[in-house]
């Protein structure tokens, strides 16, 4: 799934994140309050984000939502062609 999140005039980056845990995660980009995606275990999320954006990953622990990771989108930038399993 590719999600377009290029609302700013900055250069958009194609980014990829893989949930390598056995837990459901929620991805949010603070610079775009409309961006909130559920990522299932071992699922890959492809999205476009502005160059200075960050991706926040949340998990549920003991009934409360906790920040699991905060990753600059530049670190998630995908340089390789995207292969489809279809």
N, C-alpha and C positions, 0 to 999 in steps of 0.2 A: 504494500500500500504506500503510495506517495502522496504526501500532504503538502499543499502549497501554503507557505506561511510567509510570503515575501510582501509584507505590507509597507515596508520602508523603502527609501530610495537607495539604501546601501546595496552593495552587490549581494545577491542571494547565493547561499551555499547549499549544495545538495548534501544532506547529512544522513547518516545511518546509525541506528542504535539497536543493539540486540539485548533482550532480556535473558541473561544467562542464569537466572535463578529459577527456582521452582515456585516462586510467588508471583501473583498478579501485581503489576506495577502501574502507576499513573504518571504520564509524562506531561510536564507543563513548561511553557516558555514564558517567563515573567514579562518580557517585552510585548507579548501578545496575549492578553487575557482570554481571548477566544480559543487559544490552542490548549486543549486538554484531551489526551488520548490514553485509553487503556491498552496496556501491552501485556499479553499473556506470556506465560513461561516459554522461553526459547523462540519467541516471535521477533521478527526484524521490523523495525519502524523506519521508513524512509520519509524524509521531510525536507522542505526548503525553509531556510531561516536567514535572517540578515547576519552579516559578518560579525557583529558584536554581541549577538544573542547567546544565551545559555540555556541548557536543558536541565530542568530539575526533575528528578525521579523520586516518586513517593511510594511507600509501601504502608500496609496496615500492620501495626504491632499492638497486640493486646487491645484491640478495638479502637486504637487511635492512629491517625495518619501521621507518619514520620517521614522526614526528608532522608532519603537513602543515598542520593548522590546529586551533585551539582556539577555539570560538565559544560565547558565552553563549546559552542557549536563548531568552532574551528578545529577542535580535537576530534570531532565526529564527522568531519568533511569526508565525503566519498570521492575518491579519484578514479576508481575503477568503473568500467561499464557495469550496469546492473543486469544480472542474469535472471531470467524468469524460469520457474519450474514448469511452466505450462507449454 
